[in-house]
């Protein structure tokens, strides 16, 4: 399905992309702590809401 060159390119691209994302995130880590403090509660609320919907679906099926 894929040639050896395409597979090699895909693997190298993925590795380079992950490394660049890691360095970019570590560079902005202090800003994330400053401006997004408390945003974990939004995530907890969203996951709770989804779990509630799934629970309601299986209870009333």
C-alpha positions in Angstrom: 0.0 0.0 0.0 2.8 2.4 0.9 6.3 2.4 -0.4 9.3 2.3 1.9 10.1 6.0 1.2 6.6 7.0 2.2 6.7 5.0 5.4 10.2 6.5 6.3 8.9 10.0 5.6 5.8 9.5 7.7 7.9 8.2 10.7 10.5 11.0 10.4 7.7 13.6 10.0 5.9 12.3 13.1 9.1 12.3 15.2 10.0 15.8 14.1 6.5 17.1 14.7 6.4 15.6 18.3 9.8 17.1 19.1 8.8 20.6 17.9 5.6 20.4 19.8 7.5 19.4 23.0 9.9 22.3 22.7 7.1 24.8 21.9 5.1 23.6 24.9 8.0 23.7 27.3 8.9 27.2 26.1 5.3 28.4 26.9 4.8 26.4 30.1 5.1 29.5 32.3 2.5 31.4 30.3 0.1 28.4 30.4 0.3 28.3 34.2 -0.4 32.0 34.4 -3.2 32.4 31.9 -5.0 29.0 32.1 -5.1 28.5 35.8 -8.2 26.7 36.8 -9.0 25.5 33.3 -8.8 21.9 34.5 -12.3 22.4 36.1 -13.7 23.1 32.6 -12.3 19.8 31.4 -13.7 18.0 34.5 -17.1 19.5 33.9 -17.1 18.6 30.3 -16.1 15.0 31.0 -18.7 14.8 33.7 -21.4 16.0 31.3 -20.4 13.4 28.7 -20.5 10.7 31.3 -23.9 11.8 32.5 -25.2 11.7 28.9 -23.8 8.2 28.4 -25.3 7.1 31.7 -28.7 8.5 30.8 -28.5 6.7 27.5 -27.9 3.3 29.0 -30.4 3.8 31.8 -33.3 4.6 29.5 -32.5 2.2 26.7 
